[in-house]
Every structure is written in structure tokens, then in C-alpha cells.
Amino acid sequence: MSRSRSVVFFLSYFLYFFSFWMVLAYLPILFKSYGFTDQQTGFAIGLQSLSSILLVLPSGVFSDYFSPKRTLTLGAVLYCGYFLLLIVSRDFPGMCLVVILGGVGAATLRVVLMSLYLKLIDRTGRGKKVAFLHMGGYLGFGLGPLLGGYVYETYGAGLMIKGGLILSFAIIPLTLFVKDAPPVVFSFKDYKKDFKEPDALFLIAAVFVLGTHFGAEQTSLSLLMKDVIGLSKKEIGVIFFLLGTWMAFLVPFAGIFMDKKHRVFLLLLVGLLISGCFQFVTAFTSTICGLLIVRMIHTLGDTLAILESDVLTAHFFPAARLGGNSGLIFCVRTSAIFVFAVFSGWLNQVWGYKMPFIINGSMVFAFSLIALQYRGKVFKHVQLKS
């Protein structure tokens, strides 16, 4: 793929994460200001993830069968509609409908952008190439909440959401310059066969566990920073900015390391181990500096786990069917986000904003530790046989 085509993907991914996190980082605070309970807030945040399951798998398969480029443009239009309706909606039932639309549009963009990119890049140096796209996402993840927090604190939520609308609208013309991929002959049997492999099933399990920690964070992290540690919206934005910049700095090195010394699942599980440990520790931070240090170590694990999960998706599944297969992997991840976002909302209301991090961190850490031992035995067995 040419450098100019790669830049189009980079910019699209950057703008998607920028606009998405510019608003999502403050949605729990916004919903609380509308009078939503913690349980309603958790349900609405989780519903945004769950709604993507409705259409992301069909859209992934559709992109394989028909046109990834056109599917991408459609997703961008739906994503713009989400911000437009978010400006006018205030009541809980209406907001649930809005976040459903947002989940569908956002998931279509996320899945088709990544799957099409994986289809078009060469196998050589795949880790480094995927890391380039992730760098755009992490920069957007950092800059979006930074700008969103400043605008929200200074001018109010309305202007923050309108800023997200403008940025999301800019994605539409970019999708028109994305290179399309040739369609494939549709067959459910082929997709079913892809997911019967043991490594593919293990990847699904790891991605589900990875998704649970996003559910806890999306529902509880901003509220923990605001109501427990006492940060302002601007300070919350600075935290997100520093973490996003940190992850953008780390991911190229992770990609290079992955290409040179790649042991299947090792970086994913080590990343989950680090992430789970410091997810737990997050609950016991009480200052902005302590929180930043803990979350920087936590996001080191996130960077490894997220990068490896995308690289392994391209590794285990045929390139021609990456749209549908990536869609199914994303469905697993978003199901986990929904389950733990709703659960975290209940925990927040009953036990406070620290408890989701304690429970989720313990769960992710335990899974990754057991999985590392299991994969180590499998690897030794393969070595002895060879």
C-alpha cells in the first residue's frame, strides 16, 4: 500500500478516536448532570457498545462481500448522525436510542477501517504497520479528551458535542479516498471454519477479558477522577492527553519488537497481566500524580494487548474474510464492554467508584496469569515435538 493511502487511514483513525473520546470521556459526567442515576449511566454507556453488535457483524460480512469502502462511508454518515442527535437529546429513553446509533456508526468505522487496512498491507513488518495505524488512534485518544475537557469546562457540553460533530463530518470525505478491496464469494461455512481453530478460540477468550476492562473504565474512570480524586474536567482532559501521547510513543517500539521476536499470544497475555494489576491499583490512588503514574503503567499493558490482538486477528484469519471475522472479534469485545459497563454502574451505585477497578483488575490479572501458564505448557510441548 502506498504511503499516501496509509496516511488516509491514519487520519481517518485519528479523527475517529479524537471525536469519539472527546465526548465519551465526559459522557458519564454529562449523564449525571442530566439527572441519570449511576445504574442508568452505566446502562447507557454499555448500550453504546452493545448496540454495535446489532450491525457490526453484518456490516463486516457485507464489506467482505460487497465493498469495504462504501460500508466505511455509510458508517461515517451514521456516526455523524449520532453527534447531531446527542446535541438535542436530554431524557434517558431518548439518550438510549442516540447511543445505539452511535454504537453502530462507531463500530462500523472501527472494524472496517482496521480490517480493510489489514487486507491491504503486506505480511512483512505487519506489527510495525499496524502500530502506525494505532499511533493515530492513540493520538486521537489523547487529544480528544484534552480539547473536550477544556471546551466543556469553559463553554459547556453543547459546544463540546458540536466539536465532535465537526470532526466526525471530516471523516466522510476521507473515506472516499480509501482504497477498496475486491469482494469475495460469500459463504457462512468458511466463516464457521475460521473460528473452529483452537488459537482463534483462545484469541476470542482473551479479547473478551480485554473488553471487560474497557467497560469498567468507560463507566467509572471519569467519575473516579472527578468525584473521588477531585479533578476538574480540564485536569481529566490532561490525564487522557498524557496517556494517549504515552501510548502513541510506545506503540511503534511494540510493533518493531513484535516483528523481530514474535511468540504467539505472549505480548497479549503479558499486556493483560500488567493492565489487570494496575487496574486494581487505580482504585487506591488519591493524587493526580499517583493516578498518572499508575495509569501510564496500566496503558503500557493496554498498548501491548490491543496491538497484539489486532495483529493476531490478521494472522489467524484469511485476508479475504477479515471484515466478517474482525466484526465477530469486535462483537465479542463489545459484548464484554456492555456486560461490565452495566455491572460497573451497579457497583458504582452500591459500593462507589473504586469497586469496578478492584473487581475487574483482579479478574483480568487472574485470567492472564492462568493463561500464561497454559500457553507456556503448550509452547514447551510444541518445542519438544519439533
Secondary structure, 3 states (H helix, E strand, C coil): CCHHHHHHHHHHHHHHHHHHHHHHCCHHHHHHHCCCCHHHHHHHHHHHHHHHHHHHHHHHHHHHHCCHHHHHHHHHHHHHHHHHHHHHCCCHHHHHHHHHHHHHHHHHHHHHHHHHHHHHCCCCCHHHHHHHHHHHHHHHHHHHHHHHHHHHHHHCHHHHHHHHHHHHHHHHHHHCCCCCCCCCCCCHHHHHHHCCCHHHHHHHHHHHHHHHHHHHHHHHHHHHHHHHCCCCHHHHHHHHHHHHHHHHHHHHHHHHHHHHCCCCCHHHHHHHHHHHHHHHHHCCCCCHHHHHHHHHHHHHHHHHHHHHHHHHHHHHCCHHHHHHHHHHHHHHHHHHHHHHHHHHHHHHHHHCCCHHHHHHHHHHHHHHHHHHHHHHHHHHHHHHHC
